[in-house]
């Protein structure tokens, strides 16, 4: 008999009471919908029918209206007093009653019933659940712009996971040309972008699961993919590119400075807005959402090039606000509500009250210490609706940063709820090659989705058990904790705080002759890291995954471990180069080259399992550079 300690529900409901007894599904019976003409629960009822068929091998018929001759296993009851996303479930000796006021509420009830049925089988416990979310919008942003563009079936897999977790919004982050703009075929003709037709299919797939597919296209900064092209270069703030200010990068990673390609629009060029209009008109018709995230974050060179004089007279913040308002006009003219990243305007809090009151600020930050409390308060006090946007901490890490991820997601949820956020958006990025494999992000998806639904009841939700049970179907019950442990290798690195990064990832991405990164690392660090990764690798063989992609998941985890192990050995080589460069054993370098060749071969094969081929070459160029540098060192 299931009880509070054994029944796992993620997200944990707002209110749940379990009582003695259980209801056993009849061999033949019905799922009953109201006869009042309110048939909005039909999709949910059909979903429940499929769940019961899959889990119990029972076929329950659909029936409209209660009749004495019909054995009712589950009754859907329309209760208009419930809020839109709320539902109630009562299970007793007579069966299941689901109360709802909207189709989405009924759908969320079935998501909960699915977890109950899959855990308990044919006899499910008597209980009473009343449930509704803390955040109206609960979603994920998937980076399809940093090399890795998922195949359609990969996106469907993520959408199905989101539906099980009661999430209702997804955004595909676009910069450059991961989307096939029909007016600009020259921009993407050598790539493998998502097409408008594929967006239509994805949009319909999302809508069937009560998930809103929100268009997301950066429209101010992060325009390198366009502004570095000859036909658009003149529209850049600094067409020739620029050196990033020193306070914005790590000096030991880029000892010679960090050159940036042109990435921010010249706000005063009259050709910029017509270009954006054409891009918007290529993109937006394929989405049914009435929202549009236009980005506008990290406008690094604003006020440093063509607008320098204007910035000195008006202020950089005013230039930013003025151009943001022009984009707002383009968006509202197309009938959309504008979302934008809030990192620039938050630097000029005196300007926040001048934002349009129907704009939505997206307050993002990815460290455990990000000031969600103070930042969101600024938007609240100005009357600007806002989301909190934490992250999975997967990028630049290879296998995650679990403790930082938990703290970041938790802080965003607590302060977002306290200060009145209307949405909670989990971001998952692909900086510097998008080396992390998809399963690395699942932990953040699950924990963030649970918090987004109900903060207080999910702070300590059993994320590992959910991963074991519902995503990987692991009969050994080990993969959940393994993923959490795998994502904490960074705790064994030096004590330097690396924003959104790990030192093992940095070792693989920087030049072989850059020895600054290992200044705070010792042989003991590398020995501890190697021992830790070997112990996790040994645990892989004990897993017993029954999910449909089990073999692929194990290969992806093995490849991620291989990345870190290679970085550990690379770190040792750098230590030796720093202390006694002439004593490097050529055989050691040969072994490292061979190991990197194997890693690259495996990575290429795994890439094509879930992702489109375009972007792979860009993803591995730093690893190919490293191989060339190994060769050069060996030949000395």
C-alpha positions in Angstrom: 0.0 0.0 0.0 1.4 3.4 -1.0 1.7 6.1 1.6 3.3 9.5 1.9 6.8 8.0 2.2 6.5 5.8 -0.9 4.2 7.8 -3.3 6.3 10.1 -5.4 4.6 13.0 -7.1 6.6 15.6 -9.0 5.6 18.4 -8.8 4.5 17.8 -5.2 0.8 19.0 -5.0 -0.3 22.0 -3.0 -2.5 19.8 -0.8 -2.6 16.0 -0.5 -4.3 13.7 2.0 -3.8 10.0 1.8 -6.2 7.7 3.6 -6.6 4.0 4.3 -7.8 1.8 1.5 -7.4 1.5 -2.3 -9.4 1.6 -5.4 -8.9 -1.2 -7.9 -9.6 -0.5 -11.6 -12.3 -2.8 -13.0 -11.5 -5.0 -15.9 -14.2 -3.2 -17.9 -15.5 0.2 -17.0 -15.7 3.8 -18.3 -14.1 7.2 -18.0 -17.1 9.5 -17.7 -17.3 13.1 -18.9 -20.0 15.6 -18.0 -23.3 15.5 -20.0 -23.7 19.3 -19.5 -22.2 20.1 -22.9 -18.8 21.1 -21.2 -16.6 18.7 -23.1 -13.3 20.5 -22.6 -11.9 17.5 -20.6 -12.1 15.2 -23.6 -8.3 15.4 -24.4 -7.5 14.7 -20.8 -9.9 11.8 -20.7 -8.3 10.3 -23.8 -4.9 10.8 -22.3 -6.0 8.9 -19.1 -7.4 6.2 -21.3 -4.0 5.8 -23.0 -2.2 5.8 -19.7 -4.3 3.1 -18.3 -3.9 1.0 -21.4 -0.2 1.4 -21.4 0.4 0.9 -17.7 -2.3 -1.7 -16.8 -3.3 -3.2 -20.2 -6.9 -2.3 -19.5 -9.2 -0.6 -22.0 -11.7 1.7 -20.4 -14.3 3.2 -22.7 -15.2 6.9 -22.8 -18.7 7.7 -21.8 -20.6 11.0 -21.6 -23.1 11.3 -18.7 -23.5 9.2 -15.6 -25.8 6.1 -15.9 -26.6 3.4 -13.5 -25.6 0.8 -16.0 -22.1 2.2 -16.5 -19.3 1.2 -14.2 -17.5 4.5 -13.7 -13.8 4.1 -13.0 -13.2 7.9 -13.3 -15.6 10.8 -13.5 -14.6 14.2 -14.8 -16.6 16.9 -13.1 -16.7 20.5 -14.3 -16.4 22.9 -11.4 -16.3 26.5 -12.7 -15.3 27.9 -9.3 -11.8 26.4 -9.6 -9.1 28.6 -11.1 -8.0 27.9 -14.7 -5.0 25.7 -14.0 -6.3 24.1 -10.8 -7.7 20.6 -10.3 -8.9 18.3 -7.6 -8.7 14.5 -7.4 -10.6 12.3 -5.0 -10.0 8.6 -5.0 -12.1 6.4 -2.8 -13.9 3.0 -2.9 -16.2 4.2 -5.7 -13.5 5.3 -8.0 -11.8 8.5 -9.2 -13.4 12.0 -9.4 -11.4 14.7 -11.2 -12.7 18.3 -10.8 -11.6 21.0 -13.2 -12.7 24.3 -14.7 -10.7 24.3 -17.9 -9.2 21.7 -20.2 -5.7 22.4 -19.0 -6.7 21.8 -15.3 -8.1 18.4 -16.4 -4.9 17.7 -18.3 -2.8 18.4 -15.2 -4.9 16.1 -13.1 -4.2 13.3 -15.5 -0.5 14.1 -15.3 -0.8 13.4 -11.6 -2.9 10.3 -12.1 -0.3 9.0 -14.5 2.4 9.1 -11.9 0.1 7.4 -9.3 -0.9 4.6 -11.7 2.6 3.9 -12.9 3.8 3.5 -9.3 0.9 1.6 -7.8 -0.5 -0.5 -10.6 -4.1 -1.5 -10.7 -4.8 -0.7 -7.0 -4.3 3.0 -6.4 -4.5 4.6 -2.9 -7.5 6.6 -1.5 -6.5 10.2 -1.5 -7.6 13.8 -1.9 -5.6 16.3 -3.9 -6.2 20.0 -4.4 -3.6 21.6 -6.6 -2.7 24.7 -8.6 0.5 26.4 -9.6 2.5 29.3 -8.0 3.7 30.6 -11.3 1.3 31.1 -14.2 3.9 30.5 -16.8 6.4 27.6 -16.3 8.8 26.9 -19.1 12.2 26.0 -20.6 14.4 27.9 -23.0 16.4 25.6 -25.3 19.5 27.0 -27.0 19.4 26.0 -30.7 21.9 28.7 -31.7 25.2 27.5 -30.2 25.9 24.8 -32.7 23.4 22.1 -31.5 20.0 22.1 -33.3 17.9 19.2 -32.0 16.2 16.9 -34.4 12.4 17.1 -34.3 12.0 13.9 -32.4 14.4 15.2 -29.7 12.2 18.3 -29.3 9.2 16.1 -29.0 10.9 14.1 -26.3 11.5 17.2 -24.3 8.0 18.4 -24.8 6.6 15.2 -23.5 8.8 15.4 -20.4 7.5 19.0 -19.9 3.9 17.9 -20.2 4.4 15.2 -17.5 5.9 18.0 -15.2 2.9 20.4 -15.9 5.1 22.9 -17.7 3.3 25.2 -20.2 5.9 27.2 -22.2 8.9 26.5 -24.3 11.2 28.8 -26.2 13.8 27.9 -28.8 16.5 30.5 -28.5 17.5 32.0 -31.9 20.5 34.0 -32.8 22.3 33.7 -36.1 20.4 31.4 -38.4 19.2 28.1 -36.8 15.8 29.1 -38.3 15.3 29.1 -42.1 14.4 32.7 -42.8 12.7 32.6 -46.1 13.8 36.1 -47.0 17.5 35.4 -46.3 18.3 31.9 -47.7 22.0 32.9 -48.1 22.3 33.1 -44.3 21.4 29.5 -43.6 21.9 27.7 -46.9 25.0 25.8 -45.7 23.3 24.9 -42.3 20.6 22.5 -41.2 18.1 24.9 -39.6 14.6 24.4 -38.3 12.1 25.3 -41.1 8.8 27.1 -40.8 7.0 23.9 -41.6 8.7 22.2 -38.7 7.8 25.0 -36.4 4.2 24.5 -37.4 4.4 20.8 -36.5 6.1 21.6 -33.2 3.6 24.3 -32.4 0.7 21.8 -32.9 2.5 19.2 -30.8 2.9 21.7 -28.0 -0.7 22.9 -28.2 -1.9 19.3 -27.8 -0.1 19.2 -24.5 -1.2 22.7 -23.4 2.3 24.1 -23.9 2.9 27.5 -25.6 5.7 27.6 -28.1 6.9 31.2 -27.7 9.1 32.6 -30.5 12.5 33.8 -29.3 14.9 35.8 -31.5 17.6 38.1 -30.3 17.1 41.5 -31.8 19.8 43.9 -30.5 22.9 42.2 -29.1 24.1 38.7 -30.0 23.8 39.5 -33.6 27.2 38.3 -34.6 25.8 35.7 -37.0 24.3 38.6 -39.1 26.6 41.5 -38.5 29.8 39.6 -39.3 28.4 39.0 -42.8 29.4 41.6 -45.5 25.9 42.5 -46.4 24.9 43.4 -42.9 28.3 44.5 -41.4 27.7 48.2 -41.8 24.7 48.0 -39.4 27.0 47.2 -36.5 27.9 49.5 -33.7 31.6 48.6 -34.3 31.8 46.9 -37.7 35.4 45.9 -37.3 34.8 44.1 -34.0 36.3 45.1 -30.6 38.1 44.0 -27.5 35.8 43.1 -24.7 36.3 45.3 -21.6 38.5 43.6 -19.0 35.9 43.4 -16.3 33.7 41.2 -18.5 36.1 38.2 -18.9 38.6 36.1 -16.9 42.1 37.3 -17.4 43.7 33.9 -16.9 41.4 32.5 -19.6 42.1 35.2 -22.1 45.6 36.7 -21.1 45.9 38.6 -24.4 42.3 40.0 -24.2 39.1 38.8 -25.7 38.3 39.9 -29.3 34.6 40.0 -30.1 33.1 40.0 -33.6 30.5 42.8 -34.2 27.3 41.8 -32.3 25.3 44.9 -31.5 23.2 47.0 -33.8 23.9 50.6 -34.5 20.7 52.0 -33.1 20.7 55.1 -35.3 21.1 53.3 -38.6 17.8 53.6 -40.5 18.3 50.2 -42.1 18.2 48.3 -38.8 14.5 48.4 -38.1 13.5 47.3 -41.6 15.9 44.3 -41.3 14.3 43.4 -38.0 10.8 43.7 -39.5 11.7 41.4 -42.3 13.2 38.9 -39.9 10.1 39.1 -37.6 7.8 38.6 -40.5 9.7 35.5 -41.6 9.6 34.0 -38.1 6.3 35.0 -36.3 3.7 33.6 -38.7 4.7 30.1 -37.8 3.8 30.5 -34.1 0.3 30.7 -32.6 1.7 32.3 -29.4 0.8 35.9 -28.7 4.1 36.4 -27.0 7.6 37.1 -28.5 10.9 37.2 -26.7 13.2 39.6 -28.5 16.2 39.1 -26.3 18.2 42.4 -26.2 20.7 41.2 -23.7 24.5 41.7 -23.4 24.7 44.7 -25.8 28.4 44.8 -25.0 29.7 47.5 -27.4 26.7 49.9 -27.1 28.1 53.3 -26.5 31.7 52.3 -27.4 31.5 52.8 -31.2 29.2 54.8 -33.5 27.0 55.8 -30.5 29.9 57.0 -28.3 29.1 60.7 -28.6 25.4 60.1 -28.1 26.1 57.9 -25.0 28.3 60.7 -23.5 25.4 63.2 -24.0 22.3 61.1 -23.3 23.7 58.2 -21.4 24.1 54.6 -22.5 21.0 53.5 -20.7 18.8 56.0 -22.6 20.1 54.8 -25.9 19.2 51.3 -24.9 15.8 52.2 -23.7 15.0 54.2 -26.9 15.9 51.3 -29.2 14.0 48.9 -26.9 10.9 51.0 -27.3 11.3 51.0 -31.1 11.5 47.2 -31.1 8.4 47.2 -28.8 6.5 49.1 -31.5 7.4 46.5 -34.1 6.3 43.7 -31.8 3.0 45.3 -30.7 2.2 46.2 -34.3 2.3 42.5 -35.0 -0.2 41.7 -32.1 2.4 40.2 -29.8 3.3 40.8 -26.1 7.0 41.6 -25.9 9.4 39.7 -23.6 13.0 40.9 -23.2 16.0 40.0 -21.1 16.4 42.4 -18.2 20.1 42.4 -17.7 20.8 45.8 -19.3 17.9 47.8 -18.1 18.5 46.6 -14.5 21.9 48.4 -14.7 19.8 51.6 -15.1 17.1 51.2 -12.6 16.0 54.8 -12.9 14.8 54.0 -16.4 12.7 50.9 -15.5 9.6 53.0 -14.8 9.7 54.3 -18.3 9.2 50.8 -19.8 5.8 50.1 -21.4 3.6 48.6 -18.7 2.6 45.6 -20.8 6.2 44.6 -21.6 7.6 41.5 -19.8 11.1 41.6 -18.3 13.0 38.4 -18.1 15.2 38.5 -15.0 18.1 36.0 -15.6 21.0 34.9 -13.6 22.8 31.6 -13.2 24.9 31.7 -10.1 23.8 30.5 -6.6 24.3 34.1 -5.4 22.4 35.9 -8.2 20.4 38.9 -6.7 17.0 37.7 -7.7 15.5 39.3 -4.6 16.7 42.9 -5.3 16.5 42.8 -9.0 12.9 41.5 -9.2 11.9 44.1 -6.6 13.0 46.9 -9.0 10.6 45.5 -11.6 7.8 45.0 -9.1 8.1 48.5 -7.8 7.9 49.9 -11.3 4.8 47.9 -12.1 6.6 45.9 -14.8 5.5 42.2 -15.1 8.5 39.9 -15.0 9.7 36.3 -15.1 12.6 34.8 -13.2 15.0 32.9 -15.4 17.5 30.7 -13.7 19.4 27.9 -15.5 20.3 24.2 -15.5 24.1 25.0 -15.0 24.8 22.4 -17.7 26.7 24.6 -20.2 30.5 25.1 -19.9 30.5 22.2 -17.5 30.4 19.1 -19.6 28.4 17.1 -17.0 26.7 19.9 -15.0 27.2 21.8 -11.7 24.6 20.2 -9.5 24.9 22.2 -6.3 25.0 25.5 -8.1 22.0 24.4 -10.2 19.9 23.5 -7.1 20.7 26.8 -5.4 20.1 29.0 -8.5 16.8 27.4 -9.3 15.7 27.5 -5.7 16.7 31.2 -5.2 14.8 32.2 -8.4 11.7 30.4 -7.2 11.6 31.8 -3.7 12.3 35.4 -4.6 10.3 35.3 -7.8 7.2 34.1 -5.9 7.7 36.6 -3.0 8.0 39.5 -5.4 5.2 38.5 -7.7 6.8 37.0 -10.8 4.3 35.9 -13.4 6.6 33.2 -14.9 9.5 30.9 -14.2 11.7 30.1 -17.2 14.5 27.5 -16.9 17.3 28.3 -19.4 19.6 25.7 -20.9 22.4 27.2 -22.9 25.1 25.8 -25.3 28.1 28.2 -25.0 31.5 27.1 -26.4 30.4 24.1 -28.3 27.4 22.8 -26.4 29.4 19.8 -25.3 27.0 18.6 -22.6 24.6 15.8 -23.7 20.9 16.1 -23.2 20.5 13.9 -20.1 22.8 16.3 -18.2 20.0 18.9 -18.4 17.2 16.7 -17.1 18.0 17.2 -13.4 17.5 21.0 -13.8 14.4 20.5 -15.9 12.8 18.3 -13.2 13.8 20.3 -10.1 12.9 23.7 -11.8 9.6 22.4 -13.0 8.7 21.2 -9.5 9.6 24.6 -8.0 7.7 26.5 -10.7 4.6 24.6 -9.8 4.8 24.9 -6.0 7.8 26.4 -4.3 7.2 25.5 -0.7 6.3 21.9 -1.2 9.1 21.1 -3.7 12.2 22.6 -2.1 13.3 19.1 -1.1 11.6 17.2 -3.8 13.3 13.8 -4.6 14.7 14.7 -8.0 16.9 11.7 -8.2 14.0 9.3 -7.6 11.9 11.0 -10.3 14.8 10.5 -12.8 15.1 6.9 -11.8 11.4 6.1 -12.0 9.9 8.2 -14.7 12.6 9.3 -17.1 15.1 6.4 -17.2 13.0 3.6 -15.7 16.1 2.4 -13.9 15.5 -0.8 -12.0 18.8 -0.3 -10.2 17.5 3.1 -8.9 21.0 4.5 -9.4 21.1 6.9 -12.3 19.4 9.8 -10.5 22.1 10.0 -7.8 24.8 9.3 -10.4 23.7 12.3 -12.4 23.8 14.5 -9.3 27.2 13.3 -8.3 28.5 13.6 -11.9 27.4 17.2 -11.8 29.5 18.0 -8.7 33.0 17.1 -9.9 33.6 20.9 -10.1 33.6 20.9 -6.3 37.0 19.2 -6.4 38.5 22.0 -8.5 40.3 25.0 -7.1 38.4 27.5 -4.9 38.3 30.1 -7.7 34.7 31.1 -8.4 34.1 30.6 -12.2 30.9 32.2 -13.4 29.0 29.6 -15.4 32.1 27.5 -15.9 34.3 24.8 -14.7 38.1 24.6 -14.8 38.0 21.2 -16.6 35.9 22.7 -19.4 38.3 25.7 -19.6 41.3 23.5 -19.9 39.8 21.9 -23.0 38.8 25.3 -24.5 42.0 27.3 -24.0 45.4 27.1 -25.8 47.8 24.4 -24.6 50.4 27.1 -23.8 48.0 29.0 -21.5 49.3 27.8 -18.2 47.5 30.4 -16.0 44.4 28.2 -15.4 46.5 25.6 -13.5 48.2 28.1 -11.3 45.6 27.3 -8.5 45.4 23.6 -9.4 47.8 21.0 -8.0 48.6 17.4 -8.6 46.3 16.6 -5.7 43.4 18.3 -7.4 43.9 16.2 -10.5 44.3 13.0 -8.5 41.1 13.6 -6.6 39.2 14.5 -9.8 40.5 11.3 -11.5 39.5 9.1 -8.6 36.1 10.7 -8.4 35.4 10.3 -12.1 36.6 6.7 -12.1 34.3 5.9 -9.3 31.3 7.3 -11.1 32.3 5.6 -14.3 32.4 2.3 -12.4 28.8 2.8 -11.3 27.6 3.0 -15.0 27.8 -0.8 -15.3 25.4 -1.3 -12.4 22.6 0.7 -14.0 19.6 -1.1 -15.4 17.8 1.4 -17.6 14.6 0.4 -19.3 13.8 3.7 -21.2 13.7 3.5 -24.9 17.0 5.4 -25.3 18.8 3.5 -22.6 21.9 2.5 -24.7 22.3 6.1 -26.0 22.0 7.6 -22.5 24.7 5.3 -21.1 27.0 6.2 -24.1 26.3 9.9 -23.5 27.2 9.7 -19.8 30.3 7.7 -20.7 31.4 10.3 -23.2 30.8 13.1 -20.7 33.0 11.3 -18.2 35.6 10.8 -20.9 35.7 14.6 -21.5 36.5 15.3 -17.9 39.1 12.5 -17.6 40.8 13.9 -20.7 40.8 17.4 -19.2 42.3 15.9 -16.0 45.3 14.5 -17.9 45.6 17.7 -19.9 45.8 19.6 -16.6 48.7 17.4 -15.5 50.5 18.1 -18.7 50.0 21.8 -18.2 51.4 21.5 -14.7 54.5 19.8 -16.1 54.8 22.4 -18.8 54.8 25.1 -16.1 57.4 23.4 -13.9 59.7 21.6 -16.4 58.7 22.0 -20.0 61.7 20.1 -21.4 60.8 16.9 -19.5 57.6 16.2 -21.3 57.5 12.5 -22.4 56.5 12.4 -26.1 54.8 9.0 -25.5 52.5 10.7 -23.0 51.5 13.2 -25.6 50.9 10.4 -28.1 48.6 8.7 -25.7 46.7 12.0 -25.2 46.3 12.4 -28.9 45.0 8.9 -29.3 42.6 9.4 -26.4 41.3 12.7 -27.9 40.8 10.9 -31.2 38.6 8.3 -29.5 36.7 11.0 -27.6 36.1 13.0 -30.8 34.9 9.8 -32.7 32.4 9.0 -30.0 31.2 12.6 -29.7 30.6 12.8 -33.4 28.5 9.6 -33.4 26.5 10.7 -30.4 25.8 14.2 -31.8 23.9 12.8 -34.8 21.7 10.6 -32.6 19.7 13.6 -31.2 20.8 16.6 -33.3 21.1 17.8 -36.8 24.5 17.6 -38.4 24.9 21.3 -38.9 26.9 22.9 -36.1 29.1 19.8 -35.4 32.2 21.2 -37.0 31.8 24.5 -35.0 31.3 22.5 -31.8 34.6 20.6 -32.1 36.9 23.2 -33.5 38.5 23.9 -30.1 39.2 20.2 -29.6 40.7 19.9 -33.1 42.9 22.9 -32.3 44.0 21.2 -29.1 44.9 18.1 -31.1 47.0 20.2 -33.4 48.7 21.8 -30.4 49.5 18.3 -29.0 51.1 17.4 -32.3 53.2 20.5 -32.3 54.3 19.9 -28.7 55.2 16.3 -29.6 57.3 17.3 -32.5 59.5 19.8 -30.5 
